[in-house]
């Protein structure tokens, strides 16, 4: 029993994962299905007029209007909630009416078979599953329990269906329900694995494999997609490792990698993992919003000093602004400042070497 419950819980987690990541696609599908169903019910309404079937006319016309309203509301709410409720209401009422009236000489009852697949696959799996459980219980009560034939709206319905149909159809529907659940469930599992694999590939494409920071691709995406509000404080710190090339030559690339990892860890400590990027080589950028200028300067100084305490050096260029909104321009300015600081660092280092040489 515990294994079954764990399987159901795991499946529902996968269903939620798929639904969240295919939200726009699912909403588009729901609208298409709602439009088709609304037009379909409208066509059947015309047929019911020609057949003088008043109750079926009210049911199909009401379903058409209800789904048309749900379709329109989905654009107002910008989500599929009105469509899910619309289908639940329409199908939860219409299908039982079709069955109880034995509409169209009993043919209308067969819609319950098609609904099993349509709702679970195209509208919402959970909504469809609940509807199908309701349909099975409804069919069992009306078709199989003695005395419940009084529920039929059409007194001739039992005769229209026939004894064998009444006995067999609930079990036929149950088998159909089981197949629908298995097929749609298998599709969901496949979609989950596909989306999960796609998410891993996407993450790899924006990750620096050495430091596990976000890479240049991720920062370019940030520059292109992130909207900065007017007056919002933006901090960009452009850092470049000093002496990486020399360290690689003197102690090997393992020592150079350790230096890069250390810079990454310290930058993450003060600016956060999601705000720190390795642009390539020995270049890093930290991007933050809503820091004060004093906080930005303090964090930058702390990064530089902590790295010095660990035996490493970085040149940093800090830009804090609440007047600029173009991240690329801000980054370029920070890079320019960093290059000036780096040149000053190597100039001071060269002068120090000359002074030592003259002293000797």
C-alpha positions, 0 to 999 in steps of 0.5 A: 500500500505504501508503495502504491501511495509513493507511486501516486505521489511521485506521479502527481509531482511529475504531472505538476512539473510537466504542467508548470513547464508547459503552461502556455502550450497547455493553455493554448490547447485548452482554448482550442479544445474549448472552441472545438467543443463549443462549436460542436455542441452548437452543431448538435443544438441545430440537429436537436432542433430538427429532431424536436429534442428539447432537453437535449437542445437545452443541454447542448446549447447550454454547454456551447455557451458555457464553454464559449464564456470560459474561453473568453474568460481565459483571456481575461485571467490569462490562465486555464482556470476558467476552462478547467471549471467550464469543462468540469461543469459542462461535462459533469452535467451534460454527460449525465443528462445524455445518459439519463435521457438516452439521447439520440437513441442512446448514442449520446451516452457514448460521449463518456468514452471519448471524454476520458481521453480528451479531458485527461490529455488536453484539459487537465489530468486530475480534472479528467481523472476525477470526472471519470471516477464520477462517471463510473460511479454514476454508471454503476448506480444508474445501470446496475443497482436495482430500482435506480432506473427511476433516475432515468429522465426518459422512462423508455431509456432502459428499453432503448439501451437494452438489458445487455448494454446496461449490464456491460457498459459500466465495466466497458467504461471502467476498462476504457478508463483504465486504458486512458489513465495508463496511456495519458499517464505514460505520456506524462512520464515521457514528457517529464523525462524529456523536460527534465533532460532538456532542463539539464541541458539548458543548465549545462549551457549556462554553467561554467563547468569549472567553477559551477557559476553561471557563464557568459551565456547566462550573463548575456541572457541577463543583459538582454532580458532583465528589465531595470526599473527607472530609479532602481539601484544596480551594482555591477562588480567586474573582477579579474584574477591577477597572476593566473597566467604566471600561477599556471606556468609556475605551479600547474593548472591545478593551482590555477583552477584552485585560484578560480574556485576560490575567487568564485566561492568568495564572490558567491559568499558576498554577492550570492550564487545566482548573482555571480558569473564567470565570463571566461578565463580569469574574468568574473562579474557580480550583479546585484539590485537594490544595494546601497552604494555603501553596501556595494563598496563594502561587499567589493572591499570584503571580497578583495581583502578576503582573497588577499588573505587567502593569497590571491589578488583580483582587480575589481571595477565597481559601478553603482548607479540608479540612473542607468538601466542598460546592464551591458553599458553598466558592465562595460563601464565596470570593465573599463574601471577594472582594466585601469585598476589592473594596469595600476596593479601591474605597474605597481608590481613592476615598480616594486620589482625594479626597486628591489633590483636596484636595492640589490 
